Amino acid sequence: MSDAPTARPGLTVCGTCEDRLVPLDFTAIDFETANNSAASACSIGLVKVRDGRVVDQAYWLIRPPLGHDAFLEWNVRIHGIMQADVADAPLWSEQLPALIAFAETDVLVAHNAGFDMGVIAAACAASFVPTPDLDYLCSLQVARRTYHLDSYRLPVAALAAGFEDFEHHNAAADAQACAAIIVHAANRHGASDIEALAEATGLRVKRLGAAADATATTATS
């Protein structure tokens, strides 16, 4: 699973909207986990989009924090990553700076973003490192407000966006599919940026990290 799908710089993530690209900038993200613990991230896929086109991507394996590093058979069946594969991979605390550097100041998008943001928060807590301040939007929720489908699972929603035949549960491929949904949905809604897409779909860009915790504390005090 270390051979991630490639995305050529300048390649549109949406085959159905090449002539109508919107000026969206964001980073799509996806994790696979070793077990039921949200802290057990074992791989990450990242896709950077500029002006509606993929310009960069990254994929690497992660060694989960101690105590969250058991690989369950069910999870291995899903993504194919085994404990031996991550033996020499960076720990979460060691790879986190690379994640932050790749994302820069982008809004992150993920399919069922609560899961992926939960992975970041839990892995940081288990590794005794601060949770970074990150803004994010959920492509699953965007899809629910854009398409009329029997299912909004990533492969189904991606197909509606014109992105198909990808290796589901490969973190890099899943991040590409998520990016395709966001670009296609923005075209449908005539949204020029992530914030406009969130507004058009009745959603909001949320925040993870200390800034979010401070806002929640202020709101409840």
PyMOL commands that set and color helices and strands:
alter all, ss='L'
color gray80, all
select helices_A, chain A and resi 18-20+73-79+83-86+92-103+113-127+139-144+154-160+171-189+194-200+210-220
alter helices_A, ss='H'
color red, helices_A
select strands_A, chain A and resi 11-12+26-33+41-50+53-61+108-110+134-138+206-208
alter strands_A, ss='S'
color yellow, strands_A
deselect
rebuild
show_as cartoon
